[in-house]
Amino acid sequence: MAPVWHLACSAARAGIRRSVGRTRRALILPAAVLALSATASPAAAQAPLVIDADRAGVNAIGPFAVAQNPKVDAATAVFGAPTAVQEGGRGISCTVRWDSVGLTVVFGNLGGGGSACQVGAAQAAVAAGPGWQTAAGLPIGGSVAQLRQLYPKAKRRGNSYWLFYERTPIADNRLMSILTARTAGGAVTSFKVWIGAAGE
């Protein structure tokens, strides 16, 4: 699976609101997070699956209300049994894929008490199914022109656009993307989301 994003540090809602010390701990999540894949085989959804995010962080990924409960069991409660589950980093990370909705989520557990596949919290995600769209109405398959109209402040990074981004509390106060749209051939192909909820 090809890598889709580099996690420089924790900076979404949970990451921003937690201490710098915890943010540094989040950096130890292994290569499973760094190699989060957007290659799920999605089935068309009957209704839009909305990614609700802003500069402060991610509120929800479809029916998965990560701001309220970012745990693995909350995700399986709304998406059902996953297509595939892969544990990594001696239980620190867990990559879970739901092909039915074209979603892959990496869960992390830095606080002990069980493996990330059992008690982990959502750290990052990729939505690649045709039913996904942002809260502003940008869908998978939407044009770059539509993206620019809905997100005039989006920052382009190669074939990707940072729709929402914020400065990190560490790493020289650099910008980090919270919600990214990846494009190909002038159209959106997937959304990458940084949640950063893993911790103690």
N, C-alpha and C positions, 0 to 999 in steps of 0.2 A: 504493500500500500504506500502511495506516495505521500510525503508529508505535506500538510496544508498550512501549518502555522507555527511560528516560533513564540513560545511563551516567555517573554523577557522578564516578566514579574507579575505580581498580582495587582489588578487595578480596577476591577469591576465593583459592583455594589458591596459585596461582602469583603472584597480585598481592600477597597478604599476605606471602609469603615473600621476594619480591624487594624491593629497596631502594626508598625513597621516591622517589629520582631516577627509577628506571625506571617507577614508578607514575605520576609526572607525565607521562612520555613517552607512556604508554598513553592519556592523555587526548586526544591529537591524532588518534586514529582518527576518520575523517570520519563524515558523516551516514549512511553505510551501516549503521554499528553502531547509531546512534540510531534508525534506522528499521527495525530488524529486525522482520520480519513473522511473524505467526502465522496466515497465510491459506493455508498449503499445503493441497492436496487429498489428505488421507491415505487410504490403503487399510487395511482392518483387518488387524492383525498376528495371526499364528497363535499367538504366545506373547507374554506381557507384555514390554514393553521398559522396563527399570527405570532410573530416574535415581537414581544413587547419589551423594548429597551430604550434607554436614553443615556445621556452622559453620566448619570449617577450609577448606572448598572443595568442589569437585566431583571425584569419583573417576572416574565413568563416566556416559556417556549411552547407555544400551543397551549394545551391544557395543563402542562407541567409548570405549576406556579413556583418557580425556583426561589423567589423572594420569600415565600412563606415556608416552603419545605423543599430543600434541594436534594433530599436523600434518594437513594436507589429505589426504595420501596414506593416512594411517591411517584416516581417515573413509571414503574411497572404497573402501578394502580391505574394510570390513565392511558398508557400505551399498550398494556398487555405484556405477555411473555415476549422477551426479546428474541431476535433471530440468532444473535451470537453474543457471547460474553467471553472476554479475554482478560485475565488478571495479569498484572505486571508489577515489577518492582517489589517483589515479596509481599504483595498485598497492599502496597501503598496506592496503586492505581488500578482502575478497572475500566476497560473500554466496552461499552454496551451498544449494540446496534439493533435498530428496529427498521427492517426493510419495508414493512407495511406503510410507513410514513416517511421513509427516506431520512432517518435521523440517526446520528451517531453521537454518543455522549461519553466523555471521560469523567469518571468519578474518582475522587481522591480521598484518602483518609490519612491525615498526618498526626492524629491524636491517639492512635491505638484503639483497643477495644474490639478489634475484629478487622477483617479484610475490607478493602474498598468495595468489593463486590457485594458485601453484606451491609455495611454501615456507611459507605462513602457518600460524599456530597458532590454535587455537580461542579466540575472545574471548567470544562470547555465543551463545546458542541459544534457539530456541522449539520445543517439542514440542507438536503439536496433534492427533496421530493417536489413534484410539480404543484403541490397544494400549499407550499409555504409562501408567506409574504410578511413584510414588515408591517408595523402598526400604521405607518404612513401610506401603505397600499402598494409597495414595490414587491412584485411577485417574482418567483423563479420564472425565468423566461422573459421578464421585463427588459426593456431596452435600456442602454446606457443613457440615452436622451431622457427617458423617464426618470432614471436614477438621479441624474443631474437636476432635473426639475424638482423632484421631491426632496433632495438633499443637496442644496446648493453649496453647502460648506464641506461636502465630502472631500477627503484627501485621496488622490490617486496614488497607488503603489503598484506599479506594473499593470497587471490585469485585474487588480483588486482595488476596491474603493472602501476607505474607512468611513462608515456612515456616522458612527458615534465614537468618540475617542476622548481620552482624558490623560492628564499628566500623572505619572506614577509617583508615589511618595518616596521612592528610592531610585537608583539607577540614573542619577543626574537629572531627575525630574523630566525624563523623556516622555514623549507621547506614546500611548498604547491604545490600540483599537479595541473597543468593546463589541461593536457589531461591524462586520466586514462583509461586503458583497463581492464575490469572485465572479468575473465575467469571461466570456469567450465568444468570439464572433459577434460582438456588439450586444450580447444579451447576458443577463444574470444566470449563473449556473448553480450557485450555492451561497449559503450564508454561513459565516463563521462567527461564533459567539464565545466571548470570554466571560465566565460567570465568577470563578474564583471563590467558591463557597467552601472548599476543602480547608480544614483546620482542626483545631482541638475540639 
